[in-house]
């Protein structure tokens, strides 16, 4: 949901509640509309402020979600358990998979397939920079050509 959707929905809710108030004399829909607007603002804020971070530490690939000072580990994969790191084609990988970028966005999405520490299969779609791809390949022991 974009900022324009939230603004349009907010204006629509205000018009709707004003119609209820002037037409029927009912006041409580206004409070519900303002609560919905508040929830939408919080959800939009969390989405826009949230950052996805790729960290490579001691042979471990970590995907983090960072909002302000709070960090949350989303996926942890040992570099030696990664089976493939390839650019994502036109088709999506089989479900389930973790998605850390817009697949139809301007960045080129990549697919990382491996196993977590618990031994579960893990497929991650993300949009790394060229430097991040080189670092990932180095941590996996692949030759980068440099």
DSSP file (Angstrom, degrees, kcal/mol; ACC not computed):
  #  RESIDUE AA STRUCTURE BP1 BP2  ACC     N-H-->O    O-->H-N    N-H-->O    O-->H-N    TCO  KAPPA ALPHA  PHI   PSI    X-CA   Y-CA   Z-CA
    1    1 A X              0   0    0      0, 0.0     2,-0.1     0, 0.0     0, 0.0   0.000 360.0 360.0 360.0 126.3    0.0    0.0    0.0
    2    2 A X     >  -     0   0    0      1,-0.1     4,-2.0     4,-0.0     5,-0.2  -0.337 360.0-102.1 -90.4 173.6    1.5    3.3   -1.0
    3    3 A X  H  > S+     0   0    0      1,-0.2     4,-2.4     2,-0.2     5,-0.2   0.872 122.3  54.9 -61.8 -38.4    1.3    6.7    0.6
    4    4 A X  H  > S+     0   0    0      1,-0.2     4,-2.6     2,-0.2    -1,-0.2   0.866 106.0  52.1 -65.8 -35.7   -1.3    7.8   -2.0
    5    5 A X  H  > S+     0   0    0      2,-0.2     4,-2.8     1,-0.2     5,-0.2   0.921 110.7  47.8 -63.7 -43.4   -3.5    4.8   -1.2
    6    6 A X  H  X S+     0   0    0     -4,-2.0     4,-2.4     2,-0.2    -2,-0.2   0.917 113.4  47.0 -64.9 -43.2   -3.4    5.7    2.5
    7    7 A X  H  X S+     0   0    0     -4,-2.4     4,-2.5     2,-0.2     5,-0.2   0.932 114.7  46.7 -64.6 -45.4   -4.2    9.3    1.9
    8    8 A X  H  X S+     0   0    0     -4,-2.6     4,-2.4     1,-0.2    -2,-0.2   0.907 113.6  47.9 -63.2 -42.1   -7.0    8.4   -0.5
    9    9 A X  H  X S+     0   0    0     -4,-2.8     4,-2.5     2,-0.2    -1,-0.2   0.888 111.2  51.5 -65.6 -38.8   -8.4    5.9    1.9
   10   10 A X  H  X S+     0   0    0     -4,-2.4     4,-2.2    -5,-0.2    -2,-0.2   0.930 111.3  46.3 -63.8 -45.5   -8.2    8.4    4.8
   11   11 A X  H  X S+     0   0    0     -4,-2.5     4,-2.5     1,-0.2    -2,-0.2   0.909 112.6  51.5 -63.8 -41.1  -10.1   11.1    2.8
   12   12 A X  H  X S+     0   0    0     -4,-2.4     4,-2.5     1,-0.2    -2,-0.2   0.904 109.8  49.0 -61.6 -42.2  -12.7    8.5    1.8
   13   13 A X  H  X S+     0   0    0     -4,-2.5     4,-2.6     2,-0.2    -1,-0.2   0.889 110.8  50.4 -65.3 -38.7  -13.2    7.4    5.4
   14   14 A X  H  X S+     0   0    0     -4,-2.2     4,-2.3     2,-0.2    -2,-0.2   0.928 112.2  46.6 -65.8 -43.9  -13.6   11.0    6.6
   15   15 A X  H  X S+     0   0    0     -4,-2.5     4,-2.1     2,-0.2    -2,-0.2   0.918 112.8  51.0 -62.6 -42.4  -16.2   11.7    3.9
   16   16 A X  H  X S+     0   0    0     -4,-2.5     4,-1.8     1,-0.2    -2,-0.2   0.917 112.2  45.4 -60.8 -45.5  -18.0    8.5    4.7
   17   17 A X  H  X S+     0   0    0     -4,-2.6     4,-2.4     1,-0.2    -1,-0.2   0.866 110.7  53.5 -70.3 -34.6  -18.1    9.3    8.4
   18   18 A X  H  X S+     0   0    0     -4,-2.3     4,-2.9     2,-0.2     5,-0.3   0.887 107.1  52.7 -64.8 -36.6  -19.2   12.9    7.8
   19   19 A X  H  X S+     0   0    0     -4,-2.1     4,-2.5     2,-0.2     5,-0.4   0.910 110.0  47.9 -64.2 -41.4  -22.1   11.5    5.7
   20   20 A X  H  X>S+     0   0    0     -4,-1.8     4,-2.2     2,-0.2     6,-1.3   0.914 114.2  47.4 -63.2 -41.8  -23.1    9.3    8.5
   21   21 A X  H  X5S+     0   0    0     -4,-2.4     4,-1.2     4,-0.2    -2,-0.2   0.945 119.2  37.0 -67.2 -47.9  -23.0   12.1   11.0
   22   22 A X  H  <5S+     0   0    0     -4,-2.9    -2,-0.2     2,-0.2    -1,-0.2   0.863 123.9  41.3 -75.3 -34.2  -24.9   14.7    8.9
   23   23 A X  H  <5S+     0   0    0     -4,-2.5    -3,-0.2    -5,-0.3    -2,-0.2   0.889 135.2  12.1 -80.1 -40.7  -27.4   12.2    7.4
   24   24 A X  H  <5S-     0   0    0     -4,-2.2    -3,-0.2    -5,-0.4    -2,-0.2   0.513  91.4-121.4-118.4  -8.3  -28.2   10.1   10.4
   25   25 A X     << +     0   0    0     -4,-1.2     2,-0.5    -5,-0.7    -4,-0.2   0.713  60.4 148.3  73.3  19.3  -26.7   12.0   13.4
   26   26 A X        -     0   0    0     -6,-1.3    -1,-0.3     1,-0.1    -2,-0.1  -0.773  24.0-179.7 -91.3 125.6  -24.5    9.0   14.3
   27   27 A X    >>  +     0   0    0     -2,-0.5     3,-1.4     1,-0.1     4,-0.6   0.787  63.5  75.6 -95.2 -30.1  -21.2   10.0   15.9
   28   28 A X  H 3> S+     0   0    0      1,-0.3     4,-1.6     2,-0.2     3,-0.5   0.736  81.2  68.6 -64.4 -25.9  -19.5    6.7   16.5
   29   29 A X  H 3> S+     0   0    0      1,-0.2     4,-2.6     2,-0.2    -1,-0.3   0.833  93.9  61.5 -61.8 -27.1  -18.4    5.9   12.9
   30   30 A X  H <> S+     0   0    0     -3,-1.4     4,-2.4     2,-0.2    -1,-0.2   0.906 102.5  48.8 -63.0 -41.2  -16.0    8.8   13.1
   31   31 A X  H  X S+     0   0    0     -4,-0.6     4,-2.0    -3,-0.5    -1,-0.2   0.892 111.5  49.7 -65.9 -38.9  -14.1    7.2   15.9
   32   32 A X  H  X S+     0   0    0     -4,-1.6     4,-2.5     2,-0.2    -2,-0.2   0.920 110.6  50.5 -65.1 -42.4  -13.8    4.0   14.0
   33   33 A X  H  X S+     0   0    0     -4,-2.6     4,-2.6     1,-0.2    -2,-0.2   0.915 110.6  48.5 -62.3 -43.0  -12.6    5.8   10.9
   34   34 A X  H  X S+     0   0    0     -4,-2.4     4,-2.2     2,-0.2    -1,-0.2   0.857 110.5  51.6 -68.2 -33.2   -9.9    7.6   12.9
   35   35 A X  H  X S+     0   0    0     -4,-2.0     4,-2.3     2,-0.2    -2,-0.2   0.917 110.9  48.1 -66.0 -42.5   -8.8    4.3   14.5
   36   36 A X  H  X S+     0   0    0     -4,-2.5     4,-2.5     2,-0.2    -2,-0.2   0.909 110.8  51.2 -63.9 -41.4   -8.5    2.7   11.0
   37   37 A X  H  X S+     0   0    0     -4,-2.6     4,-2.4     1,-0.2    -1,-0.2   0.916 109.8  50.5 -60.9 -43.1   -6.6    5.7    9.8
   38   38 A X  H  X S+     0   0    0     -4,-2.2     4,-2.3     2,-0.2    -2,-0.2   0.915 110.5  48.6 -61.3 -43.7   -4.2    5.4   12.8
   39   39 A X  H  X S+     0   0    0     -4,-2.3     4,-2.6     1,-0.2    -2,-0.2   0.919 111.3  50.3 -63.1 -43.5   -3.7    1.7   12.1
   40   40 A X  H  X S+     0   0    0     -4,-2.5     4,-2.6     1,-0.2    -2,-0.2   0.895 110.0  50.2 -61.7 -40.3   -3.0    2.4    8.4
   41   41 A X  H  X S+     0   0    0     -4,-2.4     4,-2.5     2,-0.2    -1,-0.2   0.914 111.5  48.3 -64.5 -42.4   -0.5    5.1    9.3
   42   42 A X  H  X S+     0   0    0     -4,-2.3     4,-2.6     2,-0.2    -2,-0.2   0.930 112.9  47.5 -63.6 -45.4    1.3    2.8   11.7
   43   43 A X  H  X S+     0   0    0     -4,-2.6     4,-2.0     2,-0.2    -2,-0.2   0.909 113.9  47.2 -63.3 -42.0    1.5   -0.1    9.2
   44   44 A X  H  X S+     0   0    0     -4,-2.6     4,-2.6     2,-0.2     5,-0.2   0.909 111.9  50.8 -65.2 -41.3    2.7    2.3    6.4
   45   45 A X  H  X S+     0   0    0     -4,-2.5     4,-2.4     1,-0.2     5,-0.3   0.929 110.5  48.6 -61.4 -46.0    5.3    3.7    8.8
   46   46 A X  H  X S+     0   0    0     -4,-2.6     4,-1.4     1,-0.2    -1,-0.2   0.879 113.8  47.6 -63.0 -37.4    6.6    0.3    9.8
   47   47 A X  H  < S+     0   0    0     -4,-2.0    -2,-0.2    -5,-0.2    -1,-0.2   0.914 115.7  42.7 -70.5 -42.1    6.8   -0.7    6.1
   48   48 A X  H  < S+     0   0    0     -4,-2.6    -2,-0.2     1,-0.2    -1,-0.2   0.820 118.8  43.5 -75.4 -30.6    8.6    2.4    5.0
   49   49 A X  H  < S+     0   0    0     -4,-2.4    19,-0.4    -5,-0.2    -1,-0.2   0.727  91.3 101.8 -87.1 -22.9   11.0    2.5    7.9
   50   50 A X     <  -     0   0    0     -4,-1.4     2,-0.4    -5,-0.3    17,-0.2  -0.388  54.8-164.9 -66.0 135.6   11.8   -1.2    7.9
   51   51 A X  E     -A   66   0A   0     15,-2.6    15,-3.2    -2,-0.1     2,-0.5  -0.957  13.5-141.9-121.7 141.3   15.2   -2.2    6.3
   52   52 A X  E     -A   65   0A   0     -2,-0.4     2,-0.4    13,-0.2    13,-0.2  -0.898  22.8-165.9-100.6 131.5   16.3   -5.6    5.2
   53   53 A X  E     -A   64   0A   0     11,-2.6    11,-3.1    -2,-0.5     2,-0.5  -0.946  14.2-153.2-123.1 136.7   20.0   -6.2    5.9
   54   54 A X  E     -A   63   0A   0     -2,-0.4     2,-0.4     9,-0.2     9,-0.2  -0.947  20.2-177.0-106.4 122.1   22.3   -9.0    4.6
   55   55 A X  E     -A   62   0A   0      7,-3.1     7,-3.4    -2,-0.5     2,-0.6  -0.964  15.4-161.9-122.9 138.0   25.1   -9.8    6.9
   56   56 A X  E     +A   61   0A   0     -2,-0.4     2,-0.4     5,-0.2     5,-0.2  -0.960  22.8 164.5-119.4 112.2   28.0  -12.3    6.3
   57   57 A X  E >   -A   60   0A   0      3,-2.5     3,-1.5    -2,-0.6    -2,-0.1  -0.986  62.6 -23.3-134.8 123.4   29.7  -13.2    9.5
   58   58 A X  T 3  S-     0   0    0     -2,-0.4    -1,-0.1     1,-0.3     3,-0.1   0.852 127.1 -44.6  49.3  47.1   32.1  -16.2   10.2
   59   59 A X  T 3  S+     0   0    0      1,-0.2    20,-3.4    19,-0.1    21,-0.5   0.671 116.2 115.4  74.9  16.5   30.8  -18.3    7.3
   60   60 A X  E <   -AB  57  78A   0     -3,-1.5    -3,-2.5    18,-0.3     2,-0.6  -0.972  55.8-148.4-122.1 133.9   27.2  -17.5    8.1
   61   61 A X  E     -AB  56  77A   0     16,-3.8    16,-2.9    -2,-0.4     2,-0.5  -0.899  21.3-171.9-101.7 122.5   24.7  -15.6    5.9
   62   62 A X  E     -AB  55  76A   0     -7,-3.4    -7,-3.1    -2,-0.6     2,-0.6  -0.958  15.2-158.6-122.0 129.1   22.2  -13.7    8.0
   63   63 A X  E     -AB  54  75A   0     12,-2.9    11,-3.1    -2,-0.5    12,-1.4  -0.939  21.8-172.9-104.6 123.6   19.1  -11.8    6.8
   64   64 A X  E     -AB  53  73A   0    -11,-3.1   -11,-2.6    -2,-0.6     2,-0.5  -0.833  22.7-146.9-117.3 152.0   17.9   -9.2    9.3
   65   65 A X  E     -AB  52  72A   0      7,-2.5     7,-2.1    -2,-0.3     2,-0.5  -0.987  22.8-168.8-113.4 122.8   14.9   -6.9    9.6
   66   66 A X  E     +AB  51  71A   0    -15,-3.2   -15,-2.6    -2,-0.5     2,-0.5  -0.959  15.3 174.1-121.7 124.6   15.8   -3.6   11.2
   67   67 A X  E >  S- B   0  70A   0      3,-2.4     3,-2.0    -2,-0.5     2,-0.4  -0.956  70.5 -49.3-125.6 109.0   13.3   -1.0   12.4
   68   68 A X  T 3  S-     0   0    0     -2,-0.5   -17,-0.0   -19,-0.4     0, 0.0  -0.514 123.0 -21.7  64.8-121.3   14.9    1.8   14.2
   69   69 A X  T 3  S+     0   0    0     -2,-0.4     2,-0.4    -3,-0.1    -1,-0.3   0.491 117.5  98.8 -96.8  -5.3   17.3    0.3   16.8
   70   70 A X  E <   -B   67   0A   0     -3,-2.0    -3,-2.4     2,-0.0     2,-0.4  -0.708  52.7-170.0 -89.6 129.8   15.4   -3.1   16.9
   71   71 A X  E     -B   66   0A   0     -2,-0.4     2,-0.4    -5,-0.2    -5,-0.2  -0.933   4.2-170.0-118.3 143.0   16.9   -6.0   14.8
   72   72 A X  E     -B   65   0A   0     -7,-2.1    -7,-2.5    -2,-0.4     2,-0.5  -0.995  22.0-130.0-133.8 127.7   15.2   -9.3   14.1
   73   73 A X  E     +B   64   0A   0     -2,-0.4    -9,-0.2    -9,-0.2     3,-0.1  -0.637  28.0 173.5 -76.9 125.3   16.9  -12.3   12.5
   74   74 A X  E     +     0   0A   0    -11,-3.1     2,-0.3    -2,-0.5   -10,-0.2   0.816  65.5   4.4-100.4 -40.7   14.8  -13.6    9.7
   75   75 A X  E     -B   63   0A   0    -12,-1.4   -12,-2.9     2,-0.0     2,-0.4  -0.981  56.2-168.6-150.1 134.8   16.9  -16.3    8.1
   76   76 A X  E     +B   62   0A   0     -2,-0.3    41,-0.7   -14,-0.2     2,-0.4  -0.987  14.4 173.8-127.1 120.5   20.3  -17.8    9.1
   77   77 A X  E     -BC  61 116A   0    -16,-2.9   -16,-3.8    -2,-0.4     2,-0.2  -0.991  31.4-124.8-130.4 131.6   22.1  -20.0    6.6
   78   78 A X  E >   -B   60   0A   0     37,-0.8     3,-1.3    -2,-0.4    37,-0.3  -0.559  22.5-131.2 -70.6 138.0   25.6  -21.5    6.9
   79   79 A X  G >  S+     0   0    0    -20,-3.4     3,-1.1     1,-0.3    -1,-0.1   0.834 106.0  55.2 -62.7 -33.5   27.7  -20.5    3.8
   80   80 A X  G 3  S+     0   0    0    -21,-0.5    -1,-0.3     1,-0.2   -20,-0.1   0.619 102.8  57.2 -77.2 -10.0   28.8  -24.1    3.2
   81   81 A X  G <  S+     0   0    0     -3,-1.3     2,-0.4    34,-0.2    34,-0.3   0.413  78.0 113.2 -97.2   1.8   25.2  -25.3    3.1
   82   82 A X    <   -     0   0    0     -3,-1.1    32,-0.3    -4,-0.3     3,-0.1  -0.609  42.9-175.4 -75.3 125.9   24.2  -23.0    0.3
   83   83 A X        +     0   0    0     30,-2.6     2,-0.3    -2,-0.4    31,-0.2   0.766  64.1   5.4 -94.1 -28.6   23.4  -25.1   -2.8
   84   84 A X  E     -D  113   0B   0     29,-1.6    29,-2.6     2,-0.0     2,-0.3  -0.990  43.1-172.2-156.8 149.3   22.8  -22.3   -5.3
   85   85 A X  E     +D  112   0B   0     -2,-0.3     2,-0.3    27,-0.2    27,-0.2  -0.883  35.7 149.5-137.7 102.7   23.0  -18.5   -5.7
   86   86 A X  E     -D  111   0B   0     25,-2.2    25,-3.4    -2,-0.3     2,-0.1  -0.938  51.8 -94.4-136.5 153.8   21.5  -17.5   -9.0
   87   87 A X  E     -D  110   0B   0     -2,-0.3     2,-0.3    23,-0.2    23,-0.3  -0.457  51.1-108.5 -63.9 142.0   19.6  -14.5  -10.6
   88   88 A X        -     0   0    0     21,-2.6    21,-0.2    -2,-0.1    -1,-0.1  -0.575  35.1-152.5 -76.1 130.5   15.9  -15.1  -10.4
   89   89 A X        -     0   0    0     -2,-0.3    -1,-0.1     2,-0.3    20,-0.1   0.195  42.2 -71.9 -80.8-153.9   14.3  -15.8  -13.7
   90   90 A X  S    S+     0   0    0      2,-0.1     2,-0.3     0, 0.0    -2,-0.1   0.702 112.7  71.0 -78.9 -20.5   10.8  -15.1  -14.8
   91   91 A X  S    S-     0   0    0      1,-0.0    -2,-0.3     0, 0.0     2,-0.1  -0.747  83.0-121.5-101.2 146.6    9.3  -17.9  -12.7
   92   92 A X        -     0   0    0     -2,-0.3     3,-0.1     1,-0.1    -2,-0.1  -0.485  33.7-105.1 -77.4 152.2    9.1  -17.8   -8.9
   93   93 A X        -     0   0    0     -2,-0.1    -1,-0.1     1,-0.1     4,-0.1  -0.268  50.2 -79.9 -69.7 166.2   10.8  -20.6   -6.9
   94   94 A X  S    S-     0   0    0      1,-0.1    -1,-0.1     2,-0.1     2,-0.1  -0.361  71.9 -64.7 -67.6 150.0    8.6  -23.3   -5.4
   95   95 A X  S    S+     0   0    0     -3,-0.1     2,-0.1     2,-0.0    -1,-0.1  -0.421 104.2  50.5 -75.0 152.5    6.9  -22.4   -2.2
   96   96 A X  S    S+     0   0    0     -2,-0.1     2,-0.3    27,-0.1    27,-0.2   0.633  70.6 144.9 -84.7 156.1    7.7  -21.7    0.6
   97   97 A X        -     0   0    0     -2,-0.1     2,-0.4    25,-0.1    27,-0.2  -0.988  45.7-120.3-148.8 152.2   10.3  -19.0    0.1
   98   98 A X  E     -e  124   0B   0     25,-3.2    27,-3.3    -2,-0.3     2,-0.5  -0.750  25.7-156.3 -89.9 138.2   11.3  -15.8    2.0
   99   99 A X  E     +e  125   0B   0     -2,-0.4    27,-0.2    25,-0.2    25,-0.0  -0.965  21.2 169.4-122.4 118.9   11.1  -12.6    0.0
  100  100 A X        +     0   0    0     25,-3.6    27,-0.4    -2,-0.5     2,-0.3   0.056  65.5  30.1-117.3  24.0   13.2   -9.6    1.0
  101  101 A X  S    S-     0   0    0     24,-0.2     2,-0.5    25,-0.2     3,-0.1  -0.971  92.4 -82.3-164.1 168.7   12.6   -7.3   -2.1
  102  102 A X    >   -     0   0    0     -2,-0.3     3,-1.2     1,-0.2     5,-0.2  -0.697  31.7-153.8 -79.1 125.1   10.0   -6.5   -4.7
  103  103 A X  T 3  S+     0   0    0     -2,-0.5     6,-0.3     1,-0.3    -1,-0.2   0.847  97.3  43.1 -69.1 -32.9   10.3   -9.0   -7.5
  104  104 A X  T 3  S+     0   0    0      4,-0.1    -1,-0.3    -3,-0.1     4,-0.1   0.215  96.2 110.7 -96.3  15.5    8.9   -6.6  -10.0
  105  105 A X  S <  S-     0   0    0     -3,-1.2     4,-0.1     2,-0.1    -4,-0.0  -0.102  86.7 -94.7 -80.1-177.3   11.0   -3.7   -8.7
  106  106 A X  S    S+     0   0    0      2,-0.1     2,-0.1    -2,-0.0    -1,-0.1   0.762  99.7  83.6 -73.4 -24.8   14.0   -2.0  -10.4
  107  107 A X  S    S-     0   0    0     -5,-0.2     2,-0.6     1,-0.1    -2,-0.1  -0.449  88.5-110.1 -79.9 154.9   16.6   -4.1   -8.7
  108  108 A X        -     0   0    0     20,-0.2    20,-0.2    -2,-0.1     2,-0.2  -0.741  34.6-137.6 -85.1 117.1   17.5   -7.5  -10.0
  109  109 A X        -     0   0    0     -2,-0.6   -21,-2.6    -6,-0.3     2,-0.3  -0.483  16.8-160.5 -78.4 147.0   16.3  -10.2   -7.6
  110  110 A X  E     -DF  87 126B   0     16,-3.4    16,-2.0   -23,-0.3     2,-0.5  -0.859  10.5-136.4-121.3 157.3   18.5  -13.2   -6.8
  111  111 A X  E     -DF  86 125B   0    -25,-3.4   -25,-2.2    -2,-0.3     2,-0.5  -0.972  14.5-169.4-118.5 124.8   17.6  -16.6   -5.4
  112  112 A X  E     -DF  85 124B   0     12,-2.6    12,-2.6    -2,-0.5     2,-0.5  -0.964   5.9-170.8-113.1 124.8   19.6  -18.2   -2.6
  113  113 A X  E     +DF  84 123B   0    -29,-2.6   -30,-2.6    -2,-0.5   -29,-1.6  -0.965  28.6 111.2-119.3 130.3   18.9  -21.9   -1.8
  114  114 A X  E     - F   0 122B   0      8,-2.4     8,-2.8    -2,-0.5     2,-0.4  -0.888  58.3 -79.4-167.4-163.0   20.4  -23.6    1.2
  115  115 A X  E     - F   0 121B   0    -37,-0.3   -37,-0.8   -34,-0.3     6,-0.2  -0.952  33.1-132.4-123.4 142.2   19.8  -25.2    4.6
  116  116 A X  B >   -C   77   0A   0      4,-2.4     3,-1.5    -2,-0.4   -39,-0.2  -0.240  38.2 -95.0 -79.4 176.4   19.3  -23.5    7.9
  117  117 A X  T 3  S+     0   0    0    -41,-0.7    -1,-0.1     1,-0.3   -40,-0.1   0.815 127.3  57.0 -61.7 -30.4   21.1  -24.5   11.1
  118  118 A X  T 3  S-     0   0    0      2,-0.1    -1,-0.3     1,-0.0    -3,-0.0   0.535 120.7-110.0 -79.5  -5.7   18.0  -26.6   12.0
  119  119 A X  S <  S+     0   0    0     -3,-1.5     2,-0.2     1,-0.3    -2,-0.1   0.514  70.9 140.1  91.7   5.4   18.4  -28.5    8.8
  120  120 A X        -     0   0    0      1,-0.1    -4,-2.4    -5,-0.0    -1,-0.3  -0.586  59.3-106.8 -82.9 144.0   15.3  -27.1    7.1
  121  121 A X  E     - F   0 115B   0     -2,-0.2     2,-0.4    -6,-0.2    -6,-0.2  -0.441  39.5-166.1 -65.2 141.6   15.4  -26.2    3.4
  122  122 A X  E     - F   0 114B   0     -8,-2.8    -8,-2.4    -2,-0.1     2,-0.5  -0.993  14.8-174.2-138.7 128.2   15.5  -22.4    2.9
  123  123 A X  E     - F   0 113B   0     -2,-0.4   -25,-3.2   -10,-0.2     2,-0.4  -0.990  11.1-172.6-121.4 125.9   14.8  -20.4   -0.3
  124  124 A X  E     -eF  98 112B   0    -12,-2.6   -12,-2.6    -2,-0.5     2,-0.5  -0.974  12.6-161.0-125.1 128.0   15.4  -16.6   -0.1
  125  125 A X  E     +eF  99 111B   0    -27,-3.3   -25,-3.6    -2,-0.4     2,-0.3  -0.939  31.7 149.3-104.5 123.4   14.6  -14.0   -2.8
  126  126 A X  E     - F   0 110B   0    -16,-2.0   -16,-3.4    -2,-0.5     2,-0.6  -0.940  47.0-123.0-149.6 167.7   16.5  -10.8   -2.3
  127  127 A X        +     0   0    0    -27,-0.4   -18,-0.2    -2,-0.3     2,-0.1  -0.796  37.3 178.6-119.3  85.7   18.1   -7.9   -4.2
  128  128 A X        -     0   0    0     -2,-0.6   -20,-0.2   -20,-0.2     2,-0.1  -0.433  28.4-113.8 -86.2 161.9   21.8   -7.6   -3.4
  129  129 A X     >  -     0   0    0     -2,-0.1     4,-2.0     1,-0.1     5,-0.2  -0.370  36.4-102.3 -79.3 170.4   24.3   -5.2   -4.8
  130  130 A X  H  > S+     0   0    0      1,-0.2     4,-2.2     2,-0.2     5,-0.1   0.886 124.9  52.7 -62.7 -38.1   27.1   -6.4   -7.0
  131  131 A X  H  > S+     0   0    0      1,-0.2     4,-2.4     2,-0.2    -1,-0.2   0.896 107.5  51.3 -64.4 -39.4   29.5   -6.1   -4.0
  132  132 A X  H  > S+     0   0    0      2,-0.2     4,-2.5     1,-0.2    -1,-0.2   0.887 108.5  51.5 -65.3 -38.2   27.2   -8.2   -1.9
  133  133 A X  H  X S+     0   0    0     -4,-2.0     4,-2.5     2,-0.2    -2,-0.2   0.917 110.4  49.0 -64.1 -42.4   27.0  -10.9   -4.6
  134  134 A X  H  X S+     0   0    0     -4,-2.2     4,-2.3     2,-0.2    -2,-0.2   0.918 112.0  48.4 -61.6 -43.7   30.8  -11.0   -4.7
  135  135 A X  H  X S+     0   0    0     -4,-2.4     4,-2.4     2,-0.2    -2,-0.2   0.892 111.2  50.6 -64.9 -39.5   31.0  -11.3   -0.9
  136  136 A X  H  X S+     0   0    0     -4,-2.5     4,-1.7     2,-0.2    -2,-0.2   0.930 111.3  47.8 -62.7 -45.1   28.4  -14.0   -0.9
  137  137 A X  H  <>S+     0   0    0     -4,-2.5     5,-3.0     1,-0.2     4,-0.4   0.880 111.8  50.3 -65.9 -36.8   30.4  -16.0   -3.5
  138  138 A X  H ><5S+     0   0    0     -4,-2.3     3,-1.0     3,-0.2    -1,-0.2   0.905 109.6  50.4 -65.5 -40.8   33.6  -15.5   -1.6
  139  139 A X  H 3<5S+     0   0    0     -4,-2.4    -1,-0.2     1,-0.3    -2,-0.2   0.809 110.3  50.6 -68.7 -27.2   32.0  -16.7    1.6
  140  140 A X  T 3<5S-     0   0    0     -4,-1.7    -1,-0.3    -5,-0.2    -2,-0.2   0.514 120.0-111.9 -85.2  -5.4   30.7  -19.8   -0.2
  141  141 A X  T < 5 +     0   0    0     -3,-1.0     2,-0.2    -4,-0.4    -3,-0.2   0.640  67.8 143.7  86.4  15.0   34.2  -20.5   -1.6
  142  142 A X      < -     0   0    0     -5,-3.0     2,-0.4    -6,-0.2    -1,-0.3  -0.607  55.7-112.3 -86.4 150.2   33.4  -19.7   -5.3
  143  143 A X        -     0   0    0     -2,-0.2    -1,-0.1     1,-0.1    -5,-0.0  -0.687  24.7-167.0 -80.4 128.6   36.0  -18.0   -7.5
  144  144 A X        -     0   0    0     -2,-0.4    -1,-0.1   -10,-0.0    -6,-0.0   0.532  41.1-111.6 -97.0  -7.2   34.8  -14.5   -8.4
  145  145 A X              0   0    0      0, 0.0    -2,-0.1     0, 0.0     0, 0.0   0.523 360.0 360.0  91.5   5.0   37.4  -13.8  -11.1
  146  146 A X              0   0    0      0, 0.0    -3,-0.0     0, 0.0     0, 0.0   0.393 360.0 360.0-112.9 360.0   39.3  -11.1   -9.3
